[in-house]
Amino acid sequence: MTIRITRRQALVGGAGIALAGAAGIKAPAIAQNAPIRIGGLTTLEGPFATGGQDAYRCVQMELERLNYTAGGRKIEFIRESSNAQADVALARARKLIEQDNVDIILGPLSGAEGIALRDYSRTLTGKSIVNGSSGASDTTLRNPSPNFFRFSTDGTQWMAGLGNHVRKTMNIAEVAIVAGDYAFPYAQVFGFNLEFCRAGGKSTQYWAPLGTTDFSAQIAQINRSSVGALVVVHGGTDGLAFMTQYAQAGGKLPLIGGSIMADATMLSARGPHRSVMMGMVSGGPIADINDDPNWNDFVARYRARWLKEGGFQSPSIHGVNYVTNLQGILAGLEAVRGDLSGNQAAFQKAMSAAKFKNPMGAEVSLDKNRQAISDIFLNRIEERDGRAQTVAFARASQVNQTLGVPEDRFLALGAPSRDNAGCIAG
Amino acid sequence: MSRPAPAIIGSVAALALLVLAPALLLAVLPVNQAQFWTANILGRALVFGIVAMSLTFLATYGGFVSLAQMTVAGIAGYTVAIFVQGAVPTIVGGFGYPAAIALGLAAATVSGALVGAIAVRTRDIYLLMITLALAMGVFRFIETNITWFNGYEGIRNVVGPEMFGLPFRNTYVFYYSALGTAALLYAFVLYLVRSPFGLVLQGIRDNPRRVAALGYDVALHRIASFAVAGFVAGCGGVLATFYNIGISPGSIGLGATVNILIISVVGGLWHPIGAFVGALVFAVFDTFAATIYDRNRFNTLIGVVFLAIVLVSPDGLSGLVRRIAGLLHNTVPTGSRRR
């Protein structure tokens, strides 16, 4: 095939490409007394895109409230996006640190990305990575990095109290668990089973890779079994696909949800999944309805700012987690009056010592691995104001990363994985 | 390639430019900007370019458009990660970097030959589909196999060997390793296509029946060309694994597979140089699209740019340069030599 092009076509095409190339080369000027640069990293593509968008909404809202200042210095927020894959998150983090010259990264959103950035943060000096919403337990539990901070709780912590509730209060002896096949659901399943199996329960796990769209084989198997309840630890579009197919297959089991299942990103989506999700019990760091002035104020501000611009009725779990971590950064900056000199040593020390109340009204502080100790809520999905909402009905206070189990014993249980789902009897 | 002299001069000039690139960038950009460009734009482009060149080699000289090259690269990366000391989690471990790299390249060569053997009777769209199926099969296998590949998280902390007492992730160590590897492989491919083997390969591309009638074993040559491409892709895969401090299924998924095809097509499928031209454009846009354009919709910009390139020049950017050079000499090149 031979295509002839005229001289003019070739020149216009060439000029266009040259222009596009030049636009990418511009280098930001580095001034004295420059603003503090915070790089945001979340996923705006892939299964968690809606959660990632909400994370930036909430962060932007908080920074607008503070007029983009902290500790007496201006803050510049630079956004980046990954697609929930570790290598893309790493490439974006490198761009933020090395090209945009940020002082602090706020992110990422998903578990595998968190572990990749934890490893990357170890190679950095004078920079901090503060988690966004990723909740794999190993990010901070095993081999933590001195430059990686997490003010949000991890997936295991989010299940505190749920296993006991299902076994003791709901009196269910056996459950089927469907979960994503990656670090964050491992942590959630581990946390649930830890309590549930110790209280005499029995569980069977069904794993599916992130991005799975067809769950019909799993659902058929579950509907044939004789379990008393179904625990769903999917999120984003995976969760939607699972719940839609479960509803269409006529599923009737009582539902127990993972934390990113019972969330505004799920409840605001339209479809048959909504009918079966009513009454679902879940655990996690947030609930739509929670009687706390902090939360009611946060929700009111969120609605006023974002309801007309694509926001949810209530902020999502990712939005709240990003804001909680942003609060940690801001608390550190306030404590050192915006002084990041000395390779951020003073700033990092201040972050480690930070104590504050997050938007849910939960007390947040860090342990020796720079991992949050905070409050966890038990929620039920109820119809309120004509729509499904999560309502907090119990709170587990000051949950640490080992759910109160002594650390050496908890570590001896091994890292959560598909083969180590935490179901230890007795 | 009837004009070897200008081609060689051009190649040497390009190599000299790339060798001096870190110093040149340092002259025009602030220090850390220059480092970023050296490692994360140029270095990354070289690594992607190596993988894409394995596809360009197959497509240009054999007429086989394979979608399995990123998979083969990933197999090399995973092999290194599985065997090398210090990876987290340790799967086999215990090997030093030289041994692990050798194993990785051997695995890539063998798996390249295997892809060739499986796809040996297919052409055109059927070859595309069977290699895509293989790529997705391997991707799912790796993603769901926790024991060998640690599933979705992949294997991390593969930091690369120390060279001259410096860690591999040092900007210049990484850049010059990538550049050296790319230059050697590029010369190797150019040499190979002029050798009897390469000529037979081009004969197969143009008319496999005639080549068979001359007494050559078409299938064997095909499989061998896939093995060579596997080795080339494997070198890129090992470097990419060191660059990413590890490897996870995302590195070999559908997105990564298609990226390699995009790189090859944008750069031009008429000559191996196209792979590196395409990779450079890809690295620049992949990194800066979100800075130039709306954060939520930067993929649109990437798509539009690539569409524009393919529309303006069907044989890619490197083909466009050739056309402009032809126009200046008042001759219109006849386009790519096949179809």
HADDOCK unambig.tbl for C-alpha pairs under 7 A between the chains (distance, minus, plus):
assign (segid A and resid 1 and name CA) (segid B and resid 339 and name CA) 4.89 0.50 0.50
assign (segid A and resid 2 and name CA) (segid B and resid 334 and name CA) 6.36 0.50 0.50
assign (segid A and resid 2 and name CA) (segid B and resid 335 and name CA) 5.46 0.50 0.50
assign (segid A and resid 7 and name CA) (segid B and resid 327 and name CA) 6.94 0.50 0.50
assign (segid A and resid 10 and name CA) (segid B and resid 324 and name CA) 6.86 0.50 0.50
assign (segid A and resid 13 and name CA) (segid B and resid 312 and name CA) 6.39 0.50 0.50
assign (segid A and resid 24 and name CA) (segid B and resid 288 and name CA) 5.86 0.50 0.50
assign (segid A and resid 24 and name CA) (segid B and resid 292 and name CA) 6.94 0.50 0.50
assign (segid A and resid 44 and name CA) (segid B and resid 296 and name CA) 6.48 0.50 0.50
assign (segid A and resid 80 and name CA) (segid B and resid 290 and name CA) 6.95 0.50 0.50
assign (segid A and resid 85 and name CA) (segid B and resid 250 and name CA) 5.45 0.50 0.50
assign (segid A and resid 86 and name CA) (segid B and resid 248 and name CA) 6.92 0.50 0.50
assign (segid A and resid 86 and name CA) (segid B and resid 250 and name CA) 6.99 0.50 0.50
assign (segid A and resid 87 and name CA) (segid B and resid 244 and name CA) 6.03 0.50 0.50
assign (segid A and resid 87 and name CA) (segid B and resid 250 and name CA) 6.99 0.50 0.50
assign (segid A and resid 87 and name CA) (segid B and resid 251 and name CA) 6.45 0.50 0.50
assign (segid A and resid 98 and name CA) (segid B and resid 32 and name CA) 6.30 0.50 0.50
assign (segid A and resid 98 and name CA) (segid B and resid 33 and name CA) 6.85 0.50 0.50
assign (segid A and resid 98 and name CA) (segid B and resid 36 and name CA) 5.59 0.50 0.50
assign (segid A and resid 99 and name CA) (segid B and resid 33 and name CA) 5.56 0.50 0.50
assign (segid A and resid 99 and name CA) (segid B and resid 36 and name CA) 5.85 0.50 0.50
assign (segid A and resid 112 and name CA) (segid B and resid 153 and name CA) 5.05 0.50 0.50
assign (segid A and resid 119 and name CA) (segid B and resid 157 and name CA) 6.98 0.50 0.50
assign (segid A and resid 182 and name CA) (segid B and resid 152 and name CA) 5.39 0.50 0.50
assign (segid A and resid 182 and name CA) (segid B and resid 153 and name CA) 6.57 0.50 0.50
assign (segid A and resid 183 and name CA) (segid B and resid 153 and name CA) 6.89 0.50 0.50
assign (segid A and resid 209 and name CA) (segid B and resid 144 and name CA) 6.77 0.50 0.50
